[in-house]
Amino acid sequence: MKLQEIVSILTNKIKGLFKWLYPGIGIKRWIGLSTFGVILLIIGSTHLRAKDYWIIQSLDTIILISGIIILILGIKRLMRSFIAAFMPVAKGEQLVDILYQRRQLGRGPKIVTVGGGTGLSVLLSGLKEYTSNITAIVTVADDGGSSGRLRQQFDILPPGDIRNCLVALADAPALMRDLFQFRFDKTSELSGHSFGNLFITVMTRLTGDFEKAIKETSKVLALRGQVIPSTLNNVMLVAEHKDGSITEGEEKIPKANIPIKRVSLKPSTSAATPEAIKAIEEAQIIVLGPGSLYTSIIPNLLIKEITEAIAASGAIKVYVCNIMTQPGETDGYQASEHIKTLVNHSHPRILDYCILNSGEIPKETVKRYTQENSFPVINDRKNIENMGYRVIEDVVAMSDDVVRHDYLKLAKIIFGFLEEI
């Protein structure tokens, strides 16, 4: 290396260091305060042993104690400034609490979730309270709504399910999460699009890579974990119905309202994302669902490498059964039929446990869902156990405007499985 190149590198390094002293960063004042504290420590400790005058000794002691206090305060504020530059810090949060939480979550167990839609994002909201070692493997077969329009117009993978999972795992301020979920109204030319979908689309165009766009978006949202598409291939979900008819496209399948015999992916040779396989191999717990059986969970399992990796894994494998049936997909399905469908599309060793809701849904809520041809999933525990799987029953349903899983209770049950490892 030439001398001129060495000088250039050193100059750039020095410039980089001095940038920390630029106005507005909030570093200089705390460096100055810390330096002042060190000076007071030196002054106070230099003459502390003087025996001539007790007044001087007392004064030096005061100076020494003041120096210690000022130094601690300066270092604390300096660390907070550095941390605030790299991670979001809520107003009023203690630095020690932030560091402790990050360290504890970083030591948490490795969890892999498989699915898509709002069901998976609800689960992730609970899991992130226990660990930041979460990998969400998400389907990319969506072709409806905002995702479908962006997929068709810009030839990218659908961002909708990915966005929901990113927001669920986000450690960013609430305003940032709300921003990504903001949806433009019908009066706009962007009607129906969410800001998050548009952001991922733009990021994909800028980086030239959908996977890289997700990683960059994850940095913006300060994720507790990672979100990975199950495949980077442009796939289409195809349903073969019991009457022999065929429906192509995830959005169209439930609308056909014909009992489903089997679903498949086109192309059938779609390859799994390498990061997804690696996460499965390292997982301690693998969770399937909750979410739409045929259009959110199974599309991931139709990728041969993913099913084989899960079946071969020594992790505890859990299926979270839906609370309500889904019109056009699981009409009349009992809990055991959900599991039979999963196994028929994948492998018998795809799960060890099934979590079922044992709580009652309010009658008014059931009545409202009945009008949409959706009913509570019947808990037929014995049929599941006869298939060789263990059942965990608990009151995991919450209902206000919609019926959904209690994400905190669900996460607690799932982490309880760690006692068996």
Secondary structure, 3 states (H helix, E strand, C coil): CCHHHHHHHHHHHHHHHHHCCCCCCCCHHHHHHHHHHHHHHHHHHHCCCCCCCHHHHHHHHHHHHHHHHHHHHHHHHHHHHHHHHHCCCCCCCCHHHHHHHHHHHHCCCCEEEEECHHHHHHHHHHHCCCCCCEEEEECCCCCCHHHHHHHHHHCCCCCHHHHHHHHHHECCCHHHHHHHHCECCCCCCCCCCEHHHHHHHHHHHHHCCHHHHHHHHHHHHCECCEEEECECCCCEEEEEECCCCEEECCCHHHHHCCCEEEEEEECCCCCECHHHHHHHHHCCEEEECCCCHHHHHHHHHCCHHHHHHHHHCCCEEEEECCCECCCCCCCCCEHHHHHHHHHHCCCHHHCCEEEEECCCCCHHHHHHHHCCCCCECECCHHHHHHCCCEEEEECCEEECCCEEECHHHHHHHHHHHHHHC
